[in-house]
Amino acid sequence: MRLFQKQSALSIIIVLLGFECAAPLFASESTVASEVEKIADGFLFTEGPVWHKDGYLLFSDIPAHKIVKWSAQRGVETYREESGDSNGLAFDHQGRLIACEHGGRRISRTETDGSITCIADQYKGKRFNSPNDCAVRSDGMIFFTDPDYGLGGQKSEIGFNGVYCVKSGQPPVLLAKDFNKPNGVALSPDEKILYVADTAESHLRAFDVQADGTLKNGRILTPVPNPDGMAVDVQGNLYVTASTGVEVFDSAGKRLTIIEAPEQPANCGFGGEENKTLFITARKGLYKVRTHNAGLS
């Protein structure tokens, strides 16, 4: 991925022409309500932020093999030492942690007693590549991406980078395999649309979701430079981490703003008071920014 640049080329041109640029390009008061603030650092590579209703954030530090816990009261703590090199995280509607494990090459669930259940680790007898990110539907269906980023040079058993859905106790269903590097995934507020980022193709795709989890009417929603993780607010706006920052789009794919960050972001998720804080995992740091719209719970 390209290194993050603090100011767009257009902003530089404007300054050279003698005009002072008072705000970042694409700045929009309709989405962002504060400046980006660093709240923790010193990590190796942060990913997968997810907010717990009890008032704390969990996120992955992939190379450190940890899941980290952050709260305003206690700061940073280690939540789990052996994470299976988790990447994307989510909570199901029973409050159980769902993790996409690069090292474990599986989707896992942490039960209320702390034990860990493997939800899925193979498709038709072949191990997944390295599950990357997931979204959980209200009926318990888990949608997840499976690129080969975490294979570390190992040969893929499956032979493609796919998108799947799975319900606990059932075999996973392949939804699409025509992706280059499927990465971040999210559902619309009404759960009728699934969004999937293809990092290598630099675009965001959208699909109509059927009741059984299968997908129809796949289309490119919008180009995005090296998209990674994403979050959705209650208005259906998408917050997509990219090489330019966090790009914000409406549900039709129109860009609303770009939220700049000091480090290139990898993922983002809503939480905090009124669910109006966007937490951003960006390389070695953890950041937050206040938004006008609440995120999906």
N, C-alpha and C positions, 0 to 999 in steps of 0.2 A: 504493500500500500504506500501511497505517497505520503510524505511528511506533512503534518498540519501546518497551514500558513495562517498567520494571524489576520491578514488583511487581504481582501480580494484584489485581483488585478484591476478591476473596474474602479475600486476605491482609490488605488494608487494613481490611476490616470486622472481621476477627479482632483486629487491633491496636487498633481503636477500642473494641472490647468489653473490652479490658484484658488480652488474652492475648498473650504474646510469641511471634512466629512465628520459630522457630529455623532453619528451612530453607525454601527456595522451595517453593511449591505443587507437588504431584505429585513431589517429590523421591523418588528410588528408588535404594537402594544396589545393586540388582541390575544396573544399567546403567552408572552413572557412578562413577568411582573417584578423581576429582580435581576441583579448581576449574578453571574456564575461564581460560586464560592467553593474553594477547596476545603474539605472537611477531614481528610485523612490522606496519608501518603506512605511511601516506603514499601510498597508491594512490588511484586514481580510482573504480573499481568492480570489486571482485574477484569471481571466479566460477570454477567448474569445477575444484576441487582433485583431483589424481590423484597417487598415490604410485608412484615407480619403485623396482624391486627393488634398485637400486644405492644406495638410501638418500637420495633427495631427492624433494621435492614440486614439481610443476608446477601452476600455476594461471593463469587469464586475468585481465588487467586490461583490460577491454573498451574503455573510452574512450581508453586510452593505446596501443591497438593492439599490445599486448605479451603474450607468454607469459612468466611470471616463474618463476624457479627458486629454491627455498628449501631449505637444509640446515642442520642444527644446527652443522656445522663452519664453513660459509662464509656463513651468513646469506642475504641476498637478492642475486640476480644476474639479469640479463636473459638469458632462454633464447632468445627470438626477438623481433626488433624489429617485423617486419611479420607480424602474426598473422592477417590477414584478419578482424580483430575477433572472434577466437574467443571462444566462451562455454564450453559443456561440453566436457570432455576425457576421454579414456579410453585405456587401452593395450589392444591386442589380445593374443592369446596368443603372438605372436611378439615382443612388446615394442615394437611400433610405435605411435606416437602417433596417435590418432584425434581430430580436432577438428571441432566444429560451428562454422562460420564465419558470423557475421552479415553481415559486409561482403562476403565471398566468396559468400555464399548457397549454401554447399555443405558436403558432408562430405569432409574431406581426410585423408590418411594420410602421415605422415612416414616415409620408408623408412630403412633402416639406414645408407645413405650420405648421409643428410641431404636428399635430394631429396623433393619433395612431389607426391603423386599425388592427383588428384581422384577420389573414389569415386563421388560422385553430386552433380549440381547442378541437376537438373530432373526433372520427372515428366510424362511424355507430351508432351515438347517445351516445357513451361512451367517457368520458373525457380522454385525454391523461394522461400518468403518469407524466412526467416532461421533456419536450423537452430539449435536451442537446446541440447539435451542428448541424450546417447546412452548406450547400454549395449551391450556386446559379448558375445555368447554364445560358448561354447567352440568352436563349429564355425565361427566367423568371422562369423556373422550380426550385423549392426549394426541395432539398433532406435533410432530417433531421432524427436524432436518438431520441428515446424516452425510455430511461431506467427509472428505478424507484428510482433513487438516491434522487430526490427532494420530494418524497411523505411524508417523515417524519413519517413513521409508518402507514400512511393511506393505506387502501387496494386499490389495482389497480382495476379500473373499467374494463379495457380492458383485463387484465389477462395475458399479456405477454409483453416483451420488444422488440419493433419493430423498423424497419426502413421504412420510408415513403417518398413519393414525393407529392408535391402539387403545383398547379398553382392558383394564386389569382382568386377567383370567382368560383373555382371548388372544389369538395370534395377531401380530401386526398386519396391517393392510398397506400395500404399496399404493401411494396416490399419484406419484409422478417420478419419473427418472430422467427427464430431459433437461435437468439442471446441470450447470457447470460446477458451481460451488454454492449450493443452497445453505443459507445461514440463518439470519433472524426470521422469526415467524410470529404472527399475531392474528387475533380474531377481531372483527369489527364489533361494535357494541351490541348489535342484534345477533351476533354469531353466524351471520349468513355469508360473510366474506372472509376468506383466509388470505393473508398477505405473507409473501415469502420473498426475502431478499436473495438475490444471486450476486454474490460479491464479485466474482470474476467477470460477469457480464455487465456489471454496473447498472443494474436496473431492479425495480421492484415489481413483482408480479402479483396479480389478484386472481382469485378463483371463487366461484359460487360454491358454497358448501351444502351438501345434501344431508338429510337426516342421518344416513348411515355413515357419514364422514367422508364419502367420496366427493371428488371435485369435478366441476364442470366450468365451461366458459373461461378457460385460462387466458389471460391477457397481460400485456405489459402495462402497468399503471403509470409509471413515470421513470425516467432515467435518474439514477443517483450515483455519484462517484464512490465506488467501492462500498456499498451498503453493508452493514453488519447487523447489530441488534436493533430492536424497535419497541416502542410502546404506543398505546392508543389512549386518547382521552375520551370523555363522555360525549363529546360532539362528533366523534369519529375521526378526528385529526390524527395523523401518524407522525411520530417523532422517531426519525431514522438516523442512527449513527452512521457517519460517513467520513471520508478523508477530509471533508471541508468543515466538519463539526457535527452538530445535531440538526439535520434538515427536517423541517416541519411542513407537512402537506395536508391539504384537506382530503376528504374521501374520494374526490375526483382526480387527485393527483396534482393539483395546483400547489406550487410552493408558496408557503406563507411567510417563512422566516428561516434563517440559519442561526442557531445558537452556537456562538463561538466558545471554545474551551482551550485552556493552555496546553493540553495534551490531546492527541487524537483519540476520540472516544471509541469504545468497542461495543457498549450496550447501555441501555437506560431503562428505568422503571419508575413508576409513580409510588408515592407514599407520603408519610408525614401528616401534618395537620390538614384535615379536609381532603386528603389525598391530592394536594395541589403542589407538592414538591416533586420535581423530576430529579432523581438521582442518576448520575452519569459515572459509569466506570470507564476510566481513560488511562490505559497503560499502567503506570505506577501510582496513580492517584484516584481518589474518590471525590466527586464534586456534587453540588446540588444547585438547583435554580428554582425559584418560585414561579408558578404558572397561574394564569387566570382561570383556566379550565381544570377541573378535577380529572384525574386519570381513572381508568377502569380499575375496579378493585380486583 
